[in-house]
């Protein structure tokens, strides 16, 4: 591509005095690609970045050379094949996924609902694993999708077990969202709500994303009792009126405990 002063764009980025901000700016390009906008032109990328043409070209070339962007036609890009390769590596090596092998499947067998494995991702929660029950709707939360940290059982049980310093940082930034989610209108009320979730060891919600849909989740914990993730199940009361909620709660808590113990190297 034109506009490069050197064939080694990555080396130039790391050599600049503001290399950290340059790297952050370059990685912003990857965030532009979404389901609704999967293809971006060079011109559109440069406009979105609000950077010089030479710098923008260098960023694009660096990401392209790394396989993180793929040229689909002249001047147009999609996310690259290296991301697919990395996803396979994650599926094969991620400790959280490895520790969950067989657990989600057993959970579906026991209670007949689709099971999800989630982890914290910034101020949101990301689904990293799933096991679908028969006839489960296609539009349910699935691997690679994010949800707010303050909505849904799988999110709130992670939130409740985040370290105190993270909660202190989150609260001022997201105070309005926390209040709207019914988690408390003050810091003390917020802490009290999360404390009750921690005490219970699980959370049951209803209708937080879809009307009539119940969710049950329990945290996956470290030996310091902070959350690495969560396990959850969901069902629609209009489709399943025979659900034993207490049985579902016990099964989800046991699944989370099994994964937690595997991660800590304890016999499952």
Legacy VTK file of the C-alpha trace (Angstrom):
# vtk DataFile Version 3.0
C-alpha trace
ASCII
DATASET POLYDATA
POINTS 268 float
0.000 0.000 0.000
1.156 3.594 -0.570
2.029 5.989 2.220
4.489 3.756 4.081
7.983 5.040 4.851
9.204 1.561 5.737
8.223 -2.020 4.867
8.041 -2.793 8.548
5.005 -0.869 9.738
4.808 -2.682 13.079
8.369 -1.692 13.968
7.609 1.950 13.219
4.544 1.912 15.469
6.462 0.487 18.426
9.381 2.871 17.884
7.393 6.100 18.247
7.436 7.953 21.595
3.641 7.653 21.900
3.678 3.985 20.909
0.977 3.044 23.413
-1.525 5.543 22.003
-0.495 4.632 18.446
-1.126 0.965 19.142
-4.497 1.747 20.729
-5.429 3.849 17.704
-4.447 1.052 15.330
-6.453 -1.535 17.257
-9.507 0.731 17.045
-9.693 -0.302 13.403
-10.687 -3.832 14.423
-13.580 -2.448 16.463
-15.081 -0.846 13.367
-16.081 -4.221 11.904
-19.514 -5.414 13.029
-22.284 -7.708 11.825
-24.037 -4.732 10.250
-20.830 -3.258 8.780
-18.511 -6.199 7.998
-16.691 -4.511 5.071
-14.851 -1.195 5.313
-13.102 0.842 2.652
-9.712 2.396 3.216
-11.264 5.857 2.916
-13.935 5.056 5.527
-11.341 3.658 7.932
-9.207 6.790 7.611
-12.237 8.976 8.230
-13.247 6.992 11.305
-9.716 7.099 12.719
-9.362 10.848 12.186
-5.675 10.394 11.464
-3.340 11.274 8.594
-3.424 9.211 5.417
0.163 7.994 5.874
-0.478 6.899 9.459
-3.788 5.274 8.537
-2.222 3.385 5.644
0.549 2.185 7.930
-1.947 0.900 10.498
-3.982 -0.908 7.849
-0.893 -2.513 6.324
0.369 -3.653 9.731
-2.956 -5.310 10.534
-3.152 -6.810 7.049
0.379 -8.239 7.298
-0.556 -9.770 10.663
-3.608 -11.456 9.133
-6.013 -9.398 11.247
-7.435 -7.684 8.160
-8.184 -9.270 4.794
-8.425 -7.404 1.470
-11.630 -8.550 -0.242
-11.280 -6.194 -3.210
-9.231 -3.148 -4.063
-9.342 -0.807 -1.086
-11.890 -2.797 0.915
-11.271 -4.950 3.989
-12.891 -7.466 6.306
-11.590 -9.068 9.473
-8.739 -11.407 8.618
-8.040 -15.153 8.715
-5.695 -14.910 11.688
-8.745 -14.238 13.860
-10.253 -17.568 12.786
-6.963 -19.274 13.591
-6.855 -17.614 16.992
-10.439 -18.650 17.711
-9.521 -22.284 17.056
-6.548 -21.924 19.378
-8.802 -20.459 22.060
-11.270 -23.322 21.712
-8.441 -25.816 22.147
-6.426 -24.128 24.894
-8.548 -21.663 26.910
-8.460 -22.892 30.545
-12.052 -21.817 31.198
-13.329 -23.726 28.175
-11.208 -26.776 28.979
-12.486 -26.822 32.559
-16.070 -26.727 31.284
-15.768 -29.777 29.011
-18.685 -32.098 29.705
-20.140 -29.841 32.388
-22.453 -27.820 30.151
-23.582 -30.996 28.385
-24.395 -32.641 31.742
-26.303 -29.536 32.777
-28.470 -29.690 29.660
-29.080 -33.403 30.237
-30.119 -32.804 33.855
-32.543 -29.921 33.430
-33.248 -29.707 29.707
-32.299 -26.054 29.206
-29.537 -24.544 27.111
-26.393 -23.808 29.118
-23.974 -20.900 28.739
-20.424 -20.206 29.872
-19.510 -16.514 30.219
-16.627 -14.310 31.294
-16.132 -10.635 32.093
-14.948 -8.438 29.218
-14.406 -4.805 30.138
-17.716 -3.392 31.358
-19.629 -6.233 29.716
-19.932 -10.018 29.736
-18.923 -12.245 26.836
-20.356 -15.682 26.078
-17.418 -18.059 25.479
-19.170 -21.417 25.432
-22.617 -22.930 25.009
-24.522 -26.174 24.841
-27.938 -25.984 23.239
-30.962 -27.928 24.350
-33.132 -29.534 21.646
-35.394 -27.036 19.863
-33.598 -24.088 21.463
-34.298 -20.826 19.572
-31.479 -19.668 17.315
-31.548 -16.107 18.638
-30.437 -16.917 22.179
-27.194 -15.551 23.644
-24.271 -17.444 22.088
-20.469 -17.608 21.840
-18.872 -14.343 20.799
-21.800 -12.148 21.840
-21.615 -9.535 24.567
-24.164 -8.334 27.083
-24.149 -5.464 29.587
-22.538 -6.158 32.945
-25.690 -5.002 34.735
-28.384 -7.071 33.025
-29.134 -10.782 33.172
-28.212 -13.491 35.653
-24.954 -14.527 33.941
-23.757 -10.907 34.133
-24.872 -9.936 37.609
-23.316 -12.947 39.358
-19.964 -12.006 37.805
-20.451 -8.379 38.816
-21.175 -9.385 42.411
-17.860 -11.222 42.670
-15.578 -8.649 41.058
-12.780 -7.303 43.295
-13.705 -4.288 45.411
-11.345 -1.944 43.558
-12.986 -2.816 40.221
-16.432 -2.119 41.596
-15.214 1.213 42.972
-13.952 2.096 39.495
-17.102 0.896 37.720
-19.678 2.622 39.937
-18.896 6.281 39.097
-18.725 5.515 35.352
-21.929 3.485 35.225
-23.983 4.878 38.076
-27.063 5.571 35.940
-26.996 2.122 34.306
-26.604 0.497 37.729
-29.623 2.366 39.084
-31.711 1.573 35.995
-30.854 -2.119 36.412
-32.305 -2.093 39.926
-28.939 -2.689 41.552
-29.094 0.344 43.830
-29.294 4.142 43.635
-26.310 4.682 45.961
-22.922 3.052 46.430
-24.032 1.475 49.714
-27.245 0.123 48.166
-25.264 -1.218 45.206
-22.851 -3.014 47.537
-25.730 -4.408 49.594
-27.437 -5.823 46.485
-24.233 -7.468 45.304
-23.580 -8.760 48.807
-26.915 -10.585 48.800
-26.116 -12.185 45.435
-22.759 -13.359 46.825
-24.457 -14.752 49.924
-27.008 -16.671 47.852
-24.364 -18.054 45.483
-26.642 -17.699 42.456
-29.130 -15.350 40.821
-32.550 -15.928 39.280
-33.871 -13.289 36.869
-36.938 -12.959 34.670
-37.567 -10.939 31.537
-34.396 -8.854 31.586
-33.791 -9.416 27.872
-36.878 -11.220 26.609
-40.352 -11.210 28.221
-41.127 -14.380 30.108
-37.591 -15.755 29.895
-36.046 -16.910 33.154
-32.318 -17.069 33.755
-30.347 -18.798 36.513
-26.600 -18.339 36.896
-23.823 -19.081 39.382
-20.261 -17.734 39.501
-17.059 -19.534 38.559
-14.634 -18.491 41.294
-10.896 -18.328 41.908
-9.366 -19.379 45.203
-9.618 -15.677 46.145
-13.402 -15.860 45.641
-13.382 -13.450 42.698
-15.250 -14.353 39.515
-13.565 -15.697 36.415
-16.928 -16.205 34.785
-20.362 -17.723 35.216
-22.541 -20.645 34.187
-26.172 -20.067 33.358
-29.318 -21.589 31.906
-32.451 -19.977 30.518
-35.983 -21.038 29.658
-39.194 -19.431 28.428
-42.116 -19.818 30.811
-44.506 -19.899 27.842
-42.701 -22.940 26.435
-41.743 -24.661 29.689
-44.267 -24.502 32.512
-42.960 -27.687 34.142
-39.616 -26.266 35.293
-38.413 -27.176 38.790
-36.636 -23.913 39.629
-34.998 -25.268 42.777
-33.570 -28.200 40.826
-32.281 -25.854 38.141
-30.579 -23.657 40.741
-28.855 -26.628 42.397
-27.677 -27.994 39.056
-26.276 -24.635 37.938
-24.467 -24.099 41.256
-22.942 -27.575 41.044
-21.809 -26.952 37.460
-20.119 -23.703 38.499
-18.449 -25.410 41.461
-17.126 -28.216 39.258
-15.573 -25.761 36.790
-14.133 -23.667 39.632
-12.505 -26.706 41.222
-11.044 -27.879 37.930
-9.494 -24.459 37.362
-7.943 -24.563 40.822
-6.594 -28.058 40.183
-8.896 -29.760 42.661
-10.425 -33.182 41.920
-13.831 -32.653 40.321
LINES 1 269
268 0 1 2 3 4 5 6 7 8 9 10 11 12 13 14 15 16 17 18 19 20 21 22 23 24 25 26 27 28 29 30 31 32 33 34 35 36 37 38 39 40 41 42 43 44 45 46 47 48 49 50 51 52 53 54 55 56 57 58 59 60 61 62 63 64 65 66 67 68 69 70 71 72 73 74 75 76 77 78 79 80 81 82 83 84 85 86 87 88 89 90 91 92 93 94 95 96 97 98 99 100 101 102 103 104 105 106 107 108 109 110 111 112 113 114 115 116 117 118 119 120 121 122 123 124 125 126 127 128 129 130 131 132 133 134 135 136 137 138 139 140 141 142 143 144 145 146 147 148 149 150 151 152 153 154 155 156 157 158 159 160 161 162 163 164 165 166 167 168 169 170 171 172 173 174 175 176 177 178 179 180 181 182 183 184 185 186 187 188 189 190 191 192 193 194 195 196 197 198 199 200 201 202 203 204 205 206 207 208 209 210 211 212 213 214 215 216 217 218 219 220 221 222 223 224 225 226 227 228 229 230 231 232 233 234 235 236 237 238 239 240 241 242 243 244 245 246 247 248 249 250 251 252 253 254 255 256 257 258 259 260 261 262 263 264 265 266 267
